[in-house]
Amino acid sequence: ILNVEQSPQSLHVQEGDSTNFTCSFPSSNFYALHWYRWETAKSPEALFVMTLNGDEKKKGRISATLNTKEGYSYLYIKGSQPEDSATYLCASYNNNDMRFGAGTRLTVKP
Amino acid sequence: EAQVTQNPRYLITVTGKKLTVTCSQNMNHEYMSWYRQDPGLGLRQIYYSMNVEVTDKGDVPEGYKVSRKEKRNFPLILESPSPNQTSLYFCASSLYRGSTDTQYFGPGTRLTVL
């Protein structure tokens, strides 16, 4: 069974702080890693999909990196804003099977 | 607007009373799936469908049924709901079931079974 772990479970930061969190996934038979952003009472929305070791993706103040050899991805948010408050989900696609992590819940205080 | 819609958004019901949660997408996606989300757990797949009339079990299919008679619709049926099916349910669709295919999620249905 695929285990996708995210840490921390929750995070509280002040507006303007930069932050990062981790998604760990099995490195064997790896195909792709997805990040989604899920605001309360809304639908999860795709942020990034990455496939190659060393991949880096960026969208505004949010960026992500991928290490497929050791099985982890980092999501970075630079200069957090209250509107960044959400749960960030990662999902790993290994061997024709996709599994989601439990998410990191980020709260940005003004 | 490209979207996945689910209805109802909220539902409180009693044990044993059959219910259906509808899901519809307007993106002509072939792949659709249902997930449940419980506190502390990742999204767990209930059922998925690769195309019309093709459905398959996910990780937690017990107590659920689905059908895919048309490409756009993928209803989730609980024939005899039980309290352990109290959860937040998401429908999702993607063009195909490929490793890099982004899933588009519905707004969720919060179900409480008393």
Interface residues (C-beta under 8 A of the other chain):
Chain A: V4 Q9 Y31 A32 H34 Y36 A41 K42 S43 P44 E45 A46 V49 T51 L89 A91 Y93 M98 R99 F100 G101 A102 G103
Chain B: V4 Y35 G40 L41 G42 L43 R44 Q45 F90 S99 T100 T102 Q103 Y104 F105 G106 P107 G108
